[in-house]
Structure formats: C-alpha cells, structure tokens
C-alpha cells in the first residue's frame, strides 16, 4: 500500500499568515506536502488525506478546523485568542471537528503576537516571562505547538492509514556567550589599575587571585576555554560561541574589541566551532554601532557571520530582527527568557520569523533556547541540584517531541568566582544528558 505525503486543505481565502503556519505546522513538524483549494467539489472528491479549514462541516471522512479571523487579518489588535492545552474533537459523521483553531493559536504564539501589544517592560526594556500567555496558563515549560502537532498526527493516522508523516529528530545545541573573556588580564592599563585598587579595598580574596594571575601563578578565572572545548569534544556536541565586541559601557564590560588576545581566541575557536555576533547592549541604540561590531567579527574571522544572539537578550519586535536581516544574519538564538526557563515561542523547533507588522514571512531562522545558567542561579535562585533537575525536565520534553534542546552558558559561569564553584557539575551533566 503506497503512502501519501500530500494533504489537501479547503480554505475560504488565502493569506500570508495561513501559508506561514501551514508550512510550520504540517510541513516542518509533520513532513507533509500541503496543498490548498477553494473548491468544495475538488475537496470532497479528493482521495488524499484532507482538512476542512472553513465554517462548513461535511459528513465525509476528514478533519474540520473552524477558523478564527486571526489568520485573515492584516492588523494587530488586542482581540483575544481561544485555545485549549489539549485538542478535543467532536465527531460529525466521520468528520472530526477540532475544539479550537489550532492554526491561529499556533500563529499567535509563534509570531510573538502578544509582544507587539502594549506591555510593561523590565529595567532593560524586555518582555517578561510572567506577562506571557504561556506562563499565565501554565505551559511555559511545554512546547505546546509540538504537542498539538502530535495530537493532530494521531487523528490523521486514524482517519487516513495510508498517510506518510514523520516528526523532527531531536538534537541539542550548546551555546556560549562570551561577554567577558578574561576576568583580570588583557585589559587596558587604566581599567587594570582601577580594578586592582578596588579589589584591594573591597574584596581582598579577589585581590589576591588577581595578583596571582598577573604573576602567572594561576590562570585567569574566566579562561575556561580549553576546558569548554575539551567538554564539547568529549561529548561530540555542536556548539555556537557568541562574542561581544561592543564599546565599553554600563552593561558592556567586555575586553576591548581591538585586543590581539581576544582576536587570537576567536580565531582559535572559529577553527572548529560556529562563531556568532553578540550585539552589545549599546548597539540597540545605534545601527552604526551594530554594523561596526558585526564587521569587526567578520574581519577577525575572515568569514561571513550568519548567527547572532542579543546581549542581555534584548529583543524588541520587530526592530531587532529587521536590523539583523539588514546585516545579513540568517540565524538568531535570542528567543528565550532571562527570568524564566521554558519555551518563549511555545515551540522546540527552529522556525522562520514572521514580521507581523509587514505581515510577511522572512528567511531569518529563529533557534529558541530554553535554559540559561544565569537564569537558574541569579533569577530563579536555584541551587545546583534544583537546577540540574529542571534542566533534565526540559531535555526530556525536547526529546519526547523531537525538538531542539538549547542551553546558554558563559565562560565566566564555569569559573570559581561569584559563587559558581558548584555549577561545573551542572554544566557537565547538561552536556552528558542532552546527547
């Protein structure tokens, strides 16, 4: 018996929003070839698997999704979107009518529709996790779009035994933000003298470590790169390193962008791993600054740079992504929260960004992350054992739906400064269990 990868949709009208979500929900998550028709006759006589996306309910075999207006609108409004955490069906003849418009609900979450609406930003201008629908309705730690696609898959398999579907394969990506490559060394004379005297006055133990580093008695505490590279090789995992190359500022405490030592470090890592730009906090106020940082990294590596993640996870819709597209960035890894663990876009799978204001899909691929070291320790105030348990929970969920588990670590978090002493085991367990 031949298998059918084609699925036919009866639609009342076409729209860029509908095409976008059909592509993700059915093509990307279920590996089906989507075709649409406006003809009821063609729809009813078709022998292939099919879904009726209209208000009409037929009695022949299939699925009906009664559409909300969201996918056919061109504006952004405060109208609410209705959905359930699990899909229920009503049987009419042999037709399975879904309990809500799963396509509109998926689009709402994927497009980050709620982040275009008015909200109260945190001190860094960010949308907070607690303001999201996912947090408020209790599914932030669940990639609900992946879950919905698996529920629809089961219904389709019951109705159409010859349908040929497949779900994505789980894969991990471990990422590193290099905000400050070294704690003590490779800084300007002015910053070195100022920091040394500050440590002497306020933190004598750090002062002693600083002096030992200057005297080459011990390595710089943040110089954990050899360890990181060895761990990546040991676990045979893909890794991305994002380097901050902005001008020094209140929230940009990085090594000088013209530092030869920093350039050598970037070149060394670039030989074996993916390199991306980590646009500085200050670059959010200046397009010229963003371009300068990007070009600096291009010049250092001698390669086109296509990956990025925003410093402080500063993500403003649609401005941030539009600027990255203009720069030539093809993949962004900012989609996640600083103050919570979970799935910001409610999906565990990379997806193309939809520009809601322009009402069009783009080529910029979004790679969501779920876990960040600083979130666990500083925002959530977890101890290492609690953090380890939460990470394992997220990894398991990603594996169950065939998603991508992605974590952020910092080279500075793998040091023994600032209370990170016991977190190295959490890092190693994360790499080991994410495979």
BELTAVEN-V945905 format. One record per residue. N is the residue number from 1. SS is DSSP state (2 for helix, 1 for strand, 0 for the rest). Layout:
n: (N,N)
ss: (SS,SS)
This chain:
n: (1,2,3,4,5,6,7,8,9,10,11,12,13,14,15,16,17,18,19,20,21,22,23,24,25,26,27,28,29,30,31,32,33,34,35,36,37,38,39,40,41,42,43,44,45,46,47,48,49,50,51,52,53,54,55,56,57,58,59,60,61,62,63,64,65,66,67,68,69,70,71,72,73,74,75,76,77,78,79,80,81,82,83,84,85,86,87,88,89,90,91,92,93,94,95,96,97,98,99,100,101,102,103,104,105,106,107,108,109,110,111,112,113,114,115,116,117,118,119,120,121,122,123,124,125,126,127,128,129,130,131,132,133,134,135,136,137,138,139,140,141,142,143,144,145,146,147,148,149,150,151,152,153,154,155,156,157,158,159,160,161,162,163,164,165,166,167,168,169,170,171,172,173,174,175,176,177,178,179,180,181,182,183,184,185,186,187,188,189,190,191,192,193,194,195,196,197,198,199,200,201,202,203,204,205,206,207,208,209,210,211,212,213,214,215,216,217,218,219,220,221,222,223,224,225,226,227,228,229,230,231,232,233,234,235,236,237,238,239,240,241,242,243,244,245,246,247,248,249,250,251,252,253,254,255,256,257,258,259,260,261,262,263,264,265,266,267,268,269,270,271,272,273,274,275,276,277,278,279,280,281,282,283,284,285,286,287,288,289,290,291,292,293,294,295,296,297,298,299,300,301,302,303,304,305,306,307,308,309,310,311,312,313,314,315,316,317,318,319,320,321,322,323,324,325,326,327,328,329,330,331,332,333,334,335,336,337,338,339,340,341,342,343,344,345,346,347,348,349,350,351,352,353,354,355,356,357,358,359,360,361,362,363,364,365,366,367,368,369,370,371,372,373,374,375,376,377,378,379,380,381,382,383,384,385,386,387,388,389,390,391,392,393,394,395,396,397,398,399,400,401,402,403,404,405,406,407,408,409,410,411,412,413,414,415,416,417,418,419,420,421,422,423,424,425,426,427,428,429,430,431,432,433,434,435)
ss: (0,0,0,1,0,1,1,1,1,1,1,0,0,0,0,2,2,2,2,2,2,2,2,2,2,2,2,2,0,0,0,0,1,1,1,1,1,0,0,2,2,2,2,2,2,0,0,0,1,1,1,1,1,0,0,0,0,0,0,0,0,1,1,1,0,0,0,0,0,2,2,2,0,0,0,0,0,0,0,0,0,0,0,0,0,0,0,0,1,1,1,1,0,0,1,1,1,1,0,0,0,2,2,2,2,2,2,2,2,2,0,0,2,2,2,0,0,0,0,0,0,0,0,0,0,0,0,0,2,2,2,0,2,2,2,2,0,0,0,0,0,0,0,2,2,2,2,2,2,2,2,2,2,2,2,2,2,2,2,0,0,0,1,0,0,0,0,0,0,0,1,1,1,1,1,1,1,1,0,0,0,0,0,0,0,0,0,0,2,2,2,2,2,2,2,2,2,2,2,2,2,2,0,2,2,2,2,2,2,2,2,2,2,2,0,0,0,0,0,0,0,0,0,0,2,2,2,2,2,2,2,2,2,2,2,0,0,0,1,1,1,1,1,0,0,0,0,0,0,0,0,0,0,0,0,0,0,0,0,2,2,2,2,2,2,2,2,2,2,2,0,0,0,1,1,1,1,0,0,0,0,2,2,2,2,0,2,2,2,2,2,2,2,2,2,2,2,2,2,2,2,0,0,0,0,0,1,1,0,0,2,2,2,0,0,0,0,0,2,2,2,2,2,2,2,2,2,0,0,0,1,1,0,0,0,0,0,0,0,0,0,0,0,0,0,0,0,0,0,0,1,1,1,1,1,0,0,0,0,1,1,1,1,1,1,1,0,0,0,0,1,1,2,2,2,2,2,2,2,0,0,0,0,2,2,2,2,2,2,2,2,2,2,2,2,2,2,2,2,2,2,0,0,1,1,1,1,1,1,1,2,2,2,2,0,0,0,0,0,0,2,2,2,2,2,2,2,2,2,2,2,2,2,2,0)
